[in-house]
Amino acid sequence: MSNPHKGRTGLDRILRAAGYSWAGLRAAYLGESAFRQEIWLAIVATPLAFWLGRDWVQVALLLGSLLLVLIVELLNSAVEAAIDRVSFELHELSKRAKDIASAAVMLALLLCAGIWIAAIWQHIKT
């Protein structure tokens, strides 16, 4: 048994996948306030990463930590949407899934904050 939507190949598949990805980013930006806040944080912080980072590795860590927050937030939003699609009824498994996804966002934010604080501290120290 195969999925009839998986039959595309080559450039057609790549273009359609890019379109779906863009639609997902747009849906997250328009429908998720946390994602909007994190996007704007990343936009403001990106130039700071180039100023704070001493070399390309530090810049990559600073920018990568921002990107990780966005990725995890997208996955959190996807989990929430899938669960809400099934039912708005309160259920222990639905709550657990949403709480775990939320915890993943929190850990990504803590990692990002730790990396940025360390870079700022190093910048101030020298």
All heavy atoms as an XYZ file, in Angstrom:
978
protein
N       0.854     -1.177      0.000
C       0.000      0.000      0.000
C       0.896      1.235      0.000
O       1.732      1.402      0.875
C      -0.867     -0.015      1.250
C      -1.988      0.955      1.183
S      -3.270      0.486      2.348
C      -3.305      1.888      3.375
N       0.730      2.101     -0.976
C       1.579      3.291     -1.044
C       0.727      4.551     -1.050
O      -0.434      4.538     -1.451
C       2.471      3.237     -2.289
O       1.677      3.308     -3.441
N       1.334      5.603     -0.624
C       0.676      6.900     -0.557
C       0.677      7.535     -1.945
O       1.742      7.758     -2.518
C       1.425      7.779      0.450
C       0.757      9.107      0.673
O      -0.004      9.598     -0.154
N       1.054      9.702      1.810
N      -0.486      7.857     -2.509
C      -0.525      8.434     -3.858
C       0.089      9.831     -3.926
O       0.431     10.304     -5.002
C      -2.028      8.481     -4.181
C      -2.705      8.494     -2.858
C      -1.809      7.706     -1.937
N       0.252     10.484     -2.790
C       0.836     11.827     -2.753
C       2.361     11.798     -2.730
O       2.999     12.837     -2.789
C       0.317     12.600     -1.532
C      -1.178     12.690     -1.508
N      -1.891     13.436     -2.404
C      -2.080     12.099     -0.703
C      -3.181     13.321     -2.148
N      -3.318     12.513     -1.116
N       2.936     10.608     -2.628
C       4.390     10.467     -2.544
C       5.029     10.112     -3.882
O       6.185      9.775     -3.942
C       4.765      9.384     -1.514
C       4.353      9.692     -0.106
C       5.248     10.738      0.470
C       4.907     10.962      1.930
N       5.798     11.888      2.558
N       4.298     10.203     -4.989
C       4.800      9.765     -6.275
C       5.620     10.798     -7.032
O       6.143     10.522     -8.091
N       5.742     11.986     -6.499
C       6.476     13.030     -7.209
C       7.983     12.825     -7.054
O       8.454     12.382     -6.024
C       6.078     14.390     -6.677
C       4.589     14.630     -6.766
C       4.242     16.061     -6.539
N       2.832     16.294     -6.360
C       1.914     16.192     -7.308
N       2.246     15.838     -8.506
N       0.653     16.444     -7.063
N       8.704     13.198     -8.082
C      10.156     13.058     -8.042
C      10.807     14.291     -8.653
O      10.148     15.131     -9.261
C      10.621     11.815     -8.829
O      10.210     11.969    -10.194
C      10.040     10.534     -8.257
N      12.106     14.385     -8.488
C      12.895     15.422     -9.134
C      12.548     16.827     -8.696
O      12.183     17.080     -7.548
N      12.650     17.748     -9.642
C      12.439     19.169     -9.374
C      11.012     19.449     -8.913
O      10.789     20.295     -8.051
C      12.784     19.990    -10.622
C      12.760     21.507    -10.463
C      13.737     21.956     -9.374
C      13.092     22.179    -11.785
N      10.042     18.718     -9.472
C       8.648     18.905     -9.070
C       8.483     18.640     -7.578
O       7.826     19.400     -6.864
C       7.737     17.970     -9.880
C       6.273     18.152     -9.531
O       5.802     19.315     -9.493
O       5.594     17.132     -9.293
N       9.091     17.570     -7.081
C       9.007     17.248     -5.650
C       9.652     18.332     -4.812
O       9.114     18.775     -3.800
C       9.687     15.902     -5.364
C       9.524     15.450     -3.905
C      10.402     14.269     -3.579
N      11.803     14.597     -3.598
C      12.455     15.264     -2.621
N      11.797     15.675     -1.560
N      13.742     15.507     -2.710
N      10.820     18.814     -5.246
C      11.534     19.848     -4.491
C      10.731     21.140     -4.434
O      10.610     21.765     -3.369
C      12.931     20.080     -5.119
C      13.803     18.841     -4.919
C      13.593     21.317     -4.536
C      15.087     18.851     -5.720
N      10.164     21.535     -5.569
C       9.381     22.775     -5.605
C       8.130     22.668     -4.750
O       7.783     23.608     -4.019
C       9.023     23.134     -7.041
C      10.190     23.562     -7.924
C       9.738     23.767     -9.359
C      10.849     24.816     -7.374
N       7.455     21.533     -4.816
C       6.255     21.359     -3.986
C       6.616     21.324     -2.498
O       5.923     21.909     -1.673
C       5.503     20.101     -4.388
C       4.773     20.272     -5.699
C       4.022     18.999     -6.071
N       3.440     19.119     -7.378
C       2.201     19.556     -7.613
N       1.437     19.921     -6.609
N       1.747     19.627     -8.842
N       7.698     20.641     -2.171
C       8.133     20.581     -0.770
C       8.474     21.979     -0.259
O       8.130     22.339      0.874
C       9.330     19.646     -0.627
N       9.139     22.782     -1.075
C       9.456     24.159     -0.682
C       8.183     24.958     -0.469
O       8.083     25.747      0.483
C      10.337     24.815     -1.744
N       7.202     24.751     -1.320
C       5.916     25.435     -1.158
C       5.221     25.038      0.130
O       4.663     25.880      0.838
N       5.246     23.744      0.456
C       4.633     23.281      1.705
C       5.367     23.855      2.910
O       4.751     24.233      3.913
C       4.632     21.754      1.780
C       3.885     21.077      0.653
C       4.345     19.882      0.125
C       2.732     21.632      0.103
C       3.675     19.243     -0.904
C       2.062     21.006     -0.933
C       2.538     19.815     -1.437
O       1.877     19.190     -2.461
N       6.688     23.912      2.808
C       7.481     24.468      3.914
C       7.161     25.943      4.112
O       7.005     26.409      5.248
C       8.973     24.291      3.635
O       9.298     22.929      3.562
N       7.084     26.682      3.012
C       6.752     28.103      3.107
C       5.356     28.286      3.705
O       5.148     29.158      4.550
C       6.847     28.774      1.733
C       6.555     30.233      1.813
C       5.430     30.868      1.395
C       7.389     31.245      2.391
N       5.514     32.214      1.666
C       6.703     32.468      2.278
C       8.637     31.225      2.990
C       7.239     33.664      2.752
C       9.163     32.419      3.460
C       8.468     33.612      3.335
N       4.406     27.440      3.288
C       3.049     27.506      3.839
C       3.067     27.222      5.343
O       2.329     27.854      6.110
C       2.136     26.514      3.114
N       3.910     26.284      5.772
C       4.013     25.976      7.200
C       4.585     27.132      7.993
O       4.092     27.461      9.080
N       5.630     27.765      7.451
C       6.208     28.934      8.129
C       5.181     30.062      8.222
O       5.048     30.723      9.260
C       7.459     29.422      7.392
C       8.688     28.535      7.532
C       9.782     28.990      6.566
C       9.201     28.550      8.963
N       4.467     30.278      7.133
C       3.455     31.338      7.101
C       2.331     31.043      8.109
O       1.912     31.924      8.863
C       2.891     31.466      5.691
C       1.971     32.634      5.499
C       1.580     32.783      4.015
N       0.871     33.998      3.787
C      -0.437     34.168      3.993
N      -1.152     33.159      4.441
N      -1.011     35.333      3.757
N       1.858     29.789      8.134
C       0.802     29.398      9.068
C       1.262     29.567     10.514
O       0.506     30.055     11.365
C       0.370     27.956      8.811
N       2.495     29.193     10.794
C       3.017     29.332     12.156
C       3.129     30.809     12.532
O       2.768     31.199     13.645
C       4.372     28.644     12.278
N       3.618     31.617     11.611
C       3.774     33.051     11.903
C       2.413     33.701     12.137
O       2.249     34.485     13.075
C       4.517     33.763     10.771
C       4.804     35.202     11.102
C       5.907     35.541     11.877
C       3.969     36.215     10.670
C       6.169     36.858     12.215
C       4.217     37.538     11.003
C       5.317     37.849     11.770
O       5.552     39.158     12.110
N       1.445     33.390     11.303
C       0.122     34.009     11.419
C      -0.693     33.451     12.578
O      -1.494     34.177     13.174
C      -0.656     33.850     10.112
C      -0.080     34.578      8.901
C      -0.876     34.235      7.642
C      -0.051     36.086      9.133
N      -0.485     32.179     12.907
C      -1.346     31.539     13.890
C      -0.755     31.284     15.260
O      -1.481     30.903     16.181
N       0.541     31.488     15.416
C       1.192     31.165     16.692
C       1.949     32.379     17.215
O       2.988     32.755     16.678
C       2.168     29.991     16.511
C       1.527     28.720     16.007
C       0.611     28.071     17.033
O       0.814     28.288     18.247
O      -0.310     27.357     16.602
N       1.445     32.990     18.272
C       2.081     34.206     18.798
C       3.486     33.929     19.326
O       4.377     34.769     19.182
C       1.215     34.854     19.877
O       1.016     33.977     20.955
N       3.707     32.754     19.918
C       5.051     32.435     20.426
C       6.050     32.375     19.272
O       7.176     32.868     19.385
C       5.034     31.104     21.180
N       5.643     31.792     18.145
C       6.534     31.716     16.981
C       6.835     33.120     16.454
O       7.977     33.417     16.103
C       5.914     30.835     15.893
C       6.832     30.599     14.726
C       7.924     29.755     14.843
C       6.602     31.220     13.514
C       8.786     29.533     13.774
C       7.451     31.002     12.437
C       8.538     30.165     12.571
N       5.815     33.978     16.400
C       6.040     35.372     15.965
C       7.054     36.063     16.870
O       7.972     36.734     16.391
C       4.728     36.160     15.986
C       3.965     36.129     14.705
C       2.865     37.171     14.679
N       1.957     37.124     15.814
C       0.944     36.283     15.938
N       0.690     35.402     14.988
N       0.161     36.325     16.988
N       6.900     35.908     18.172
C       7.831     36.535     19.111
C       9.250     36.012     18.902
O      10.217     36.777     18.902
C       7.397     36.270     20.556
C       6.126     36.979     20.935
C       5.579     36.513     22.283
O       5.949     35.454     22.789
N       4.677     37.299     22.848
N       9.377     34.719     18.719
C      10.700     34.123     18.534
C      11.321     34.510     17.191
O      12.538     34.699     17.101
C      10.599     32.605     18.693
C      10.287     32.217     20.135
C       9.627     30.859     20.291
O       9.306     30.201     19.282
O       9.435     30.446     21.449
N      10.504     34.663     16.162
C      11.014     35.142     14.867
C      11.594     36.540     15.024
O      12.700     36.830     14.545
C       9.897     35.146     13.792
C       9.655     33.755     13.249
C      10.221     36.104     12.656
C      10.686     33.258     12.255
N      10.858     37.421     15.689
C      11.340     38.798     15.852
C      12.565     38.852     16.752
O      13.475     39.650     16.519
C      10.220     39.721     16.334
C       9.300     40.021     15.193
C       8.052     39.527     14.973
C       9.620     40.825     14.061
N       7.567     39.992     13.788
C       8.500     40.794     13.196
C      10.722     41.577     13.681
C       8.465     41.488     11.986
C      10.688     42.265     12.476
C       9.569     42.217     11.651
N      12.613     37.992     17.757
C      13.818     37.897     18.582
C      15.009     37.481     17.719
O      16.095     38.064     17.812
C      13.617     36.892     19.719
C      14.846     36.589     20.561
C      15.263     37.812     21.366
C      14.579     35.414     21.482
N      14.804     36.509     16.854
C      15.883     36.038     15.973
C      16.311     37.133     14.996
O      17.508     37.300     14.731
C      15.435     34.789     15.215
N      15.358     37.883     14.474
C      15.688     38.965     13.542
C      16.536     40.028     14.229
O      17.533     40.504     13.673
C      14.397     39.571     12.940
C      13.776     38.570     11.960
C      14.674     40.909     12.268
C      12.377     38.942     11.492
N      16.157     40.387     15.448
C      16.914     41.402     16.192
C      18.274     40.851     16.623
O      19.286     41.557     16.574
C      16.101     41.880     17.425
C      16.943     42.725     18.361
C      14.860     42.647     16.967
N      18.316     39.592     17.034
C      19.547     39.019     17.587
C      20.565     38.618     16.518
O      21.763     38.527     16.819
C      19.204     37.804     18.457
N      20.128     38.381     15.302
C      21.051     37.920     14.258
C      22.225     38.876     14.043
O      23.382     38.434     14.051
C      20.299     37.626     12.947
O      19.444     36.495     13.184
C      21.251     37.312     11.809
N      22.003     40.170     13.867
C      23.171     41.057     13.721
C      24.057     41.071     14.969
O      25.279     41.178     14.866
C      22.561     42.443     13.483
C      21.143     42.217     13.120
C      20.752     40.902     13.694
N      23.440     40.919     16.140
C      24.217     40.882     17.382
C      25.139     39.668     17.427
O      26.223     39.735     18.009
C      23.287     40.876     18.595
C      22.460     42.141     18.823
C      21.487     41.942     19.972
C      23.357     43.340     19.065
N      24.698     38.566     16.829
C      25.530     37.360     16.811
C      26.840     37.622     16.084
O      27.898     37.151     16.509
C      24.774     36.207     16.147
N      26.786     38.382     14.999
C      28.006     38.691     14.247
C      28.901     39.665     15.017
O      30.119     39.635     14.875
C      27.652     39.258     12.869
C      27.079     38.225     11.954
C      25.704     38.094     11.798
C      27.907     37.350     11.270
C      25.171     37.133     10.967
C      27.383     36.382     10.424
C      26.011     36.274     10.279
N      28.304     40.494     15.843
C      29.077     41.428     16.660
C      29.674     40.724     17.877
O      30.839     40.951     18.226
C      28.180     42.590     17.093
C      28.868     43.591     17.943
C      29.828     44.486     17.575
C      28.645     43.807     19.339
N      30.212     45.247     18.651
C      29.503     44.846     19.746
C      27.799     43.221     20.282
C      29.538     45.319     21.058
C      27.831     43.691     21.574
C      28.706     44.728     21.946
N      28.888     39.848     18.510
C      29.346     39.159     19.728
C      30.338     38.033     19.435
O      31.285     37.824     20.193
C      28.155     38.540     20.458
C      27.420     39.366     21.483
C      26.240     38.574     22.035
C      28.325     39.818     22.582
N      30.082     37.296     18.372
C      30.898     36.126     18.085
C      32.334     36.501     17.734
O      32.573     37.389     16.931
N      33.284     35.804     18.350
C      34.701     36.087     18.094
C      35.195     35.425     16.820
O      36.164     35.859     16.235
C      35.543     35.600     19.270
C      35.283     36.380     20.512
C      36.081     35.799     21.652
N      35.949     36.688     22.786
C      36.966     37.232     23.404
N      38.195     36.967     23.042
N      36.758     38.026     24.418
N      34.566     34.327     16.434
C      34.945     33.621     15.213
C      33.687     32.959     14.657
O      32.605     33.066     15.216
C      36.056     32.605     15.482
C      35.705     31.595     16.571
O      34.504     31.358     16.819
O      36.633     31.028     17.176
N      33.863     32.253     13.546
C      32.697     31.674     12.889
C      32.023     30.611     13.749
O      30.803     30.413     13.650
C      33.065     31.131     11.505
C      33.878     29.870     11.536
C      35.226     29.760     11.532
C      33.360     28.542     11.592
N      35.604     28.440     11.580
C      34.462     27.663     11.615
C      32.076     27.998     11.625
C      34.326     26.294     11.670
C      31.942     26.620     11.682
C      33.055     25.789     11.706
N      32.768     29.948     14.616
C      32.180     28.919     15.473
C      31.217     29.553     16.478
O      30.092     29.069     16.671
C      33.277     28.098     16.198
C      32.658     27.138     17.205
C      34.129     27.342     15.200
N      31.644     30.628     17.094
C      30.765     31.304     18.050
C      29.541     31.899     17.358
O      28.428     31.808     17.884
C      31.524     32.384     18.817
C      32.453     31.821     19.850
C      33.073     32.904     20.716
O      32.867     34.101     20.503
N      33.847     32.484     21.692
N      29.742     32.489     16.207
C      28.602     33.031     15.457
C      27.633     31.903     15.103
O      26.415     32.044     15.244
C      29.075     33.790     14.197
C      27.892     34.191     13.330
C      29.895     35.014     14.575
N      28.173     30.772     14.668
C      27.325     29.625     14.316
C      26.552     29.118     15.536
O      25.371     28.758     15.424
C      28.168     28.509     13.715
N      27.191     29.082     16.699
C      26.492     28.655     17.921
C      25.378     29.627     18.280
O      24.272     29.209     18.645
C      27.472     28.536     19.084
C      28.306     27.269     19.134
C      29.398     27.379     20.199
C      27.428     26.070     19.402
N      25.661     30.914     18.195
C      24.646     31.918     18.525
C      23.466     31.828     17.561
O      22.301     31.783     17.989
C      25.262     33.318     18.505
C      26.260     33.605     19.623
C      27.067     34.863     19.323
C      25.544     33.733     20.960
N      23.754     31.780     16.267
C      22.680     31.699     15.274
C      21.987     30.337     15.319
O      20.754     30.257     15.190
C      23.228     31.966     13.873
C      23.748     33.378     13.619
C      24.341     33.481     12.223
C      22.659     34.409     13.826
N      22.759     29.284     15.525
C      22.181     27.940     15.595
C      21.234     27.783     16.771
O      20.201     27.109     16.660
N      21.569     28.406     17.882
C      20.679     28.309     19.039
C      19.359     29.024     18.775
O      18.295     28.566     19.209
C      21.360     28.847     20.301
O      21.559     30.241     20.232
N      19.412     30.140     18.043
C      18.172     30.839     17.664
C      17.341     29.977     16.717
O      16.117     29.859     16.870
C      18.493     32.170     16.979
C      19.149     33.249     17.837
C      19.587     34.418     16.961
C      18.195     33.718     18.927
N      18.011     29.365     15.757
C      17.320     28.513     14.791
C      16.718     27.293     15.478
O      15.595     26.872     15.153
C      18.291     28.094     13.691
C      17.691     27.388     12.486
C      16.648     28.249     11.793
C      18.789     27.019     11.508
N      17.430     26.736     16.448
C      16.909     25.582     17.178
C      15.606     25.929     17.896
O      14.660     25.144     17.898
C      17.943     25.059     18.178
C      17.495     23.856     19.007
C      17.285     22.637     18.108
C      18.493     23.554     20.101
N      15.541     27.109     18.495
C      14.305     27.529     19.165
C      13.154     27.566     18.166
O      12.052     27.080     18.458
C      14.490     28.907     19.848
C      13.153     29.478     20.307
C      15.450     28.798     21.030
N      13.393     28.118     16.988
C      12.341     28.188     15.974
C      11.909     26.791     15.521
O      10.711     26.515     15.367
C      12.816     29.010     14.775
C      13.112     30.476     15.051
C      13.706     31.139     13.812
C      11.867     31.216     15.518
N      12.871     25.902     15.323
C      12.561     24.535     14.893
C      11.708     23.826     15.938
O      10.682     23.207     15.613
C      13.859     23.740     14.621
C      14.579     24.300     13.391
C      13.582     22.251     14.471
C      16.014     23.807     13.236
N      12.123     23.919     17.196
C      11.384     23.225     18.255
C       9.997     23.841     18.423
O       9.012     23.131     18.649
C      12.185     23.219     19.581
C      11.380     22.596     20.705
C      13.493     22.461     19.395
N       9.885     25.147     18.276
C       8.569     25.800     18.358
C       7.652     25.323     17.231
O       6.451     25.109     17.447
C       8.723     27.320     18.308
C       7.424     28.066     18.545
C       6.853     27.864     19.932
O       7.560     28.119     20.915
O       5.672     27.438     20.031
N       8.204     25.156     16.036
C       7.402     24.626     14.926
C       6.908     23.213     15.239
O       5.734     22.878     14.982
C       8.217     24.616     13.636
C       8.450     25.970     12.979
C       9.483     25.844     11.861
C       7.160     26.561     12.457
N       7.778     22.376     15.779
C       7.371     21.009     16.137
C       6.325     21.016     17.245
O       5.359     20.235     17.207
C       8.589     20.182     16.550
C       9.586     19.910     15.423
C      10.854     19.264     15.983
C       8.962     19.048     14.346
N       6.478     21.907     18.219
C       5.493     22.048     19.285
C       4.138     22.443     18.702
O       3.103     21.872     19.065
C       5.969     23.099     20.299
C       4.955     23.349     21.388
O       4.436     22.434     22.013
N       4.660     24.617     21.619
N       4.142     23.401     17.793
C       2.892     23.842     17.170
C       2.259     22.712     16.360
O       1.031     22.566     16.335
C       3.147     25.050     16.271
O       3.603     26.140     17.041
N       3.093     21.912     15.689
C       2.574     20.784     14.917
C       1.919     19.744     15.825
O       0.845     19.212     15.505
C       3.693     20.150     14.093
N       2.547     19.457     16.960
C       1.966     18.507     17.915
C       0.622     19.035     18.407
O      -0.377     18.295     18.439
C       2.928     18.261     19.110
C       2.219     17.555     20.254
C       4.140     17.471     18.660
N       0.578     20.300     18.769
C      -0.671     20.889     19.263
C      -1.760     20.831     18.196
O      -2.912     20.501     18.489
C      -0.438     22.329     19.704
C       0.370     22.439     20.970
C       0.620     23.871     21.390
O       0.311     24.806     20.612
O       1.140     24.067     22.503
N      -1.413     21.165     16.946
C      -2.405     21.144     15.870
C      -2.927     19.733     15.623
O      -4.133     19.532     15.426
C      -1.802     21.728     14.593
N      -2.039     18.757     15.631
C      -2.461     17.373     15.390
C      -3.388     16.888     16.500
O      -4.406     16.226     16.232
C      -1.243     16.463     15.270
N      -3.067     17.223     17.732
C      -3.911     16.795     18.850
C      -5.259     17.507     18.794
O      -6.307     16.886     18.981
C      -3.188     17.042     20.189
C      -2.060     16.027     20.328
C      -4.159     16.944     21.364
C      -1.130     16.278     21.463
N      -5.248     18.800     18.508
C      -6.508     19.538     18.413
C      -7.350     19.053     17.238
O      -8.571     19.115     17.278
C      -6.237     21.032     18.299
C      -5.679     21.621     19.594
O      -5.753     20.947     20.642
O      -5.161     22.752     19.542
N      -6.707     18.561     16.184
C      -7.430     18.007     15.028
C      -8.213     16.771     15.442
O      -9.328     16.541     14.997
C      -6.427     17.658     13.916
C      -6.904     16.741     12.827
C      -8.020     17.364     11.999
N      -8.371     16.557     10.861
C      -9.260     15.570     10.887
N      -9.856     15.238     11.996
N      -9.545     14.913      9.786
N      -7.618     15.978     16.311
C      -8.275     14.753     16.759
C      -9.448     15.079     17.671
O     -10.548     14.566     17.503
C      -7.265     13.816     17.474
C      -7.963     12.649     18.124
C      -6.206     13.350     16.496
N      -9.203     15.967     18.661
C     -10.269     16.299     19.604
C      -9.843     17.450     20.507
O      -8.683     17.547     20.886
C     -10.595     15.079     20.472
O     -11.523     15.415     21.478
N     -10.814     18.288     20.850
C     -10.570     19.327     21.849
C     -10.877     18.811     23.254
O     -10.653     19.500     24.238
C     -11.426     20.570     21.575
C     -10.952     21.364     20.398
C     -11.762     21.538     19.296
C      -9.701     21.952     20.393
C     -11.344     22.270     18.209
C      -9.258     22.687     19.313
C     -10.087     22.851     18.216
N     -11.391     17.593     23.316
C     -11.717     16.976     24.596
C     -10.445     16.827     25.433
O      -9.380     16.484     24.923
C     -12.325     15.597     24.336
C     -12.657     14.821     25.581
C     -13.148     13.420     25.245
O     -13.751     13.255     24.173
O     -12.908     12.513     26.043
N     -10.570     17.120     26.725
C      -9.429     16.959     27.625
C      -9.139     15.466     27.793
O     -10.028     14.677     28.096
C      -9.722     17.591     28.980
C      -9.938     19.113     28.986
C     -10.253     19.597     30.394
C      -8.723     19.822     28.444
N      -7.884     15.120     27.551
C      -7.475     13.722     27.690
C      -6.051     13.706     28.230
O      -5.224     14.525     27.831
C      -7.541     13.017     26.330
C      -7.367     11.543     26.427
N      -6.131     10.949     26.540
C      -8.286     10.542     26.447
C      -6.285      9.641     26.619
N      -7.577      9.366     26.565
N      -5.760     12.772     29.106
C      -4.444     12.708     29.748
C      -3.312     12.547     28.734
O      -2.259     13.165     28.859
C      -4.411     11.570     30.775
C      -3.095     11.441     31.503
C      -2.666     12.709     32.250
O      -3.549     13.432     32.757
O      -1.447     12.975     32.305
N      -3.502     11.723     27.702
C      -2.449     11.538     26.704
C      -2.238     12.794     25.862
O      -1.098     13.125     25.511
C      -2.767     10.337     25.809
C      -2.683      8.970     26.478
C      -3.129      7.876     25.519
C      -1.279      8.702     26.995
N      -3.315     13.488     25.547
C      -3.189     14.743     24.805
C      -2.442     15.772     25.642
O      -1.554     16.475     25.142
C      -4.569     15.289     24.439
O      -5.243     14.412     23.583
N      -2.799     15.856     26.912
C      -2.117     16.785     27.812
C      -0.640     16.442     27.922
O       0.230     17.317     27.855
C      -2.761     16.763     29.198
C      -2.083     17.703     30.186
C      -2.702     17.596     31.563
C      -2.089     18.506     32.596
N      -0.761     18.948     32.442
N      -0.340     15.162     28.054
C       1.052     14.742     28.173
C       1.854     15.116     26.919
O       2.959     15.645     27.012
C       1.144     13.237     28.414
C       2.572     12.796     28.688
C       2.737     11.306     28.847
N       1.703     10.690     29.648
C       1.481      9.387     29.691
N       2.221      8.569     28.970
N       0.528      8.898     30.439
N       1.287     14.859     25.756
C       1.979     15.172     24.506
C       2.230     16.681     24.386
O       3.329     17.113     24.025
C       1.176     14.672     23.312
N       1.215     17.478     24.699
C       1.382     18.935     24.617
C       2.388     19.437     25.650
O       3.201     20.317     25.351
C       0.036     19.636     24.802
C      -0.873     19.512     23.604
C      -2.161     20.300     23.829
C      -3.017     20.341     22.587
N      -4.149     21.262     22.738
N       2.345     18.894     26.855
C       3.287     19.303     27.898
C       4.723     18.928     27.532
O       5.656     19.705     27.755
C       2.918     18.670     29.244
C       1.659     19.260     29.862
O       1.153     20.276     29.338
O       1.175     18.693     30.860
N       4.908     17.753     26.961
C       6.254     17.321     26.562
C       6.786     18.212     25.443
O       7.954     18.624     25.456
C       6.249     15.828     26.160
C       6.028     14.951     27.406
C       7.534     15.442     25.445
C       5.736     13.497     27.090
N       5.941     18.536     24.474
C       6.354     19.427     23.389
C       6.696     20.808     23.936
O       7.675     21.438     23.520
C       5.265     19.506     22.327
N       5.915     21.274     24.889
C       6.188     22.566     25.519
C       7.507     22.530     26.293
O       8.283     23.494     26.278
C       5.030     22.939     26.461
O       5.285     24.155     27.108
N       7.772     21.424     26.960
C       9.035     21.271     27.684
C      10.221     21.314     26.728
O      11.281     21.865     27.055
C       9.037     19.965     28.477
N      10.050     20.756     25.538
C      11.120     20.800     24.533
C      11.419     22.244     24.141
O      12.584     22.628     23.996
C      10.733     19.973     23.309
N      10.383     23.058     23.995
C      10.588     24.478     23.684
C      11.335     25.155     24.827
O      12.281     25.918     24.599
C       9.240     25.196     23.418
C       9.449     26.700     23.275
C       8.565     24.636     22.188
N      10.931     24.861     26.061
C      11.591     25.464     27.210
C      13.078     25.104     27.250
O      13.934     25.961     27.487
C      10.923     25.026     28.517
C      11.557     25.641     29.753
S      10.950     24.948     31.295
C      11.639     23.304     31.226
N      13.402     23.844     26.991
C      14.802     23.425     26.991
C      15.591     24.119     25.873
O      16.738     24.526     26.070
C      14.912     21.910     26.873
C      14.440     21.112     28.091
C      14.513     19.618     27.804
C      15.236     21.477     29.320
N      14.975     24.262     24.705
C      15.638     24.968     23.604
C      15.882     26.428     23.978
O      16.950     26.987     23.685
C      14.808     24.871     22.325
N      14.912     27.052     24.631
C      15.077     28.448     25.065
C      16.168     28.571     26.130
O      16.961     29.518     26.106
C      13.754     29.002     25.598
C      12.702     29.333     24.549
C      11.344     29.557     25.201
C      13.123     30.553     23.740
N      16.225     27.614     27.056
C      17.269     27.640     28.080
C      18.651     27.460     27.463
O      19.612     28.149     27.854
C      17.012     26.560     29.136
C      15.848     26.818     30.092
C      15.589     25.589     30.962
C      16.110     28.055     30.943
N      18.767     26.553     26.506
C      20.035     26.358     25.813
C      20.443     27.636     25.086
O      21.596     28.076     25.178
C      19.929     25.192     24.831
C      21.164     24.940     23.962
C      22.354     24.528     24.824
C      20.858     23.887     22.921
N      19.509     28.220     24.381
C      19.775     29.460     23.647
C      20.216     30.563     24.611
O      21.220     31.246     24.368
C      18.515     29.879     22.888
S      18.717     31.330     21.842
N      19.488     30.728     25.696
C      19.840     31.756     26.681
C      21.224     31.501     27.254
O      22.024     32.434     27.415
C      18.797     31.799     27.800
N      21.542     30.258     27.560
C      22.860     29.934     28.109
C      23.979     30.270     27.141
O      25.012     30.833     27.537
N      23.795     29.946     25.875
C      24.813     30.255     24.862
C      24.988     31.759     24.727
O      26.121     32.267     24.681
C      24.441     29.603     23.517
C      24.601     28.079     23.620
C      25.284     30.171     22.371
C      24.015     27.301     22.464
N      23.886     32.480     24.675
C      23.968     33.935     24.513
C      24.567     34.595     25.753
O      25.368     35.522     25.636
C      22.589     34.506     24.178
C      22.304     34.368     22.725
C      21.844     33.266     22.064
C      22.530     35.365     21.730
N      21.755     33.513     20.730
C      22.157     34.797     20.485
C      22.991     36.670     21.764
C      22.241     35.501     19.293
C      23.062     37.383     20.568
C      22.699     36.794     19.356
N      24.196     34.131     26.937
C      24.759     34.702     28.169
C      26.256     34.451     28.225
O      27.030     35.346     28.587
C      24.034     34.131     29.414
C      22.615     34.713     29.483
C      24.810     34.423     30.692
C      21.703     34.024     30.478
N      26.683     33.251     27.858
C      28.120     32.946     27.852
C      28.865     33.841     26.867
O      29.952     34.351     27.175
C      28.342     31.475     27.509
N      28.293     34.066     25.699
C      28.943     34.922     24.695
C      29.001     36.374     25.172
O      30.019     37.058     24.999
C      28.207     34.828     23.364
N      27.926     36.840     25.773
C      27.907     38.217     26.297
C      28.917     38.357     27.419
O      29.670     39.340     27.481
C      26.482     38.604     26.758
C      25.560     38.720     25.537
C      26.497     39.898     27.566
C      24.082     38.797     25.874
N      28.957     37.361     28.309
C      29.914     37.383     29.418
C      31.345     37.437     28.891
O      32.167     38.218     29.369
C      29.704     36.163     30.304
C      30.685     36.081     31.431
C      31.784     35.293     31.516
C      30.671     36.858     32.624
N      32.457     35.511     32.681
C      31.778     36.477     33.395
C      29.811     37.825     33.126
C      32.065     37.024     34.631
C      30.096     38.384     34.362
C      31.207     37.991     35.092
N      31.661     36.610     27.929
C      33.003     36.593     27.346
C      33.322     37.930     26.681
O      34.443     38.416     26.776
C      33.131     35.456     26.343
C      34.517     35.310     25.799
C      34.645     34.168     24.815
O      33.702     33.866     24.084
N      35.796     33.528     24.804
N      32.336     38.518     26.036
C      32.536     39.802     25.361
C      32.809     40.919     26.389
O      33.673     41.772     26.161
C      31.308     40.141     24.513
C      31.497     41.306     23.624
N      32.177     41.220     22.422
C      31.117     42.592     23.754
C      32.197     42.403     21.850
N      31.559     43.260     22.636
N      32.095     40.886     27.484
C      32.259     41.907     28.528
C      33.592     41.741     29.240
O      34.272     42.729     29.559
C      31.102     41.834     29.542
C      29.799     42.308     28.882
C      31.390     42.664     30.775
C      28.569     42.088     29.726
N      33.986     40.485     29.486
C      35.213     40.182     30.218
C      36.461     40.684     29.494
O      37.445     41.043     30.129
C      35.337     38.663     30.397
C      35.306     38.241     31.828
C      35.341     36.752     31.992
C      36.371     36.063     31.126
N      36.560     34.667     31.441
N      36.430     40.691     28.183
C      37.647     41.059     27.437
C      37.572     42.433     26.832
O      36.686     43.133     26.817
C      37.906     40.047     26.313
O      36.774     39.983     25.466
C      38.245     38.703     26.876
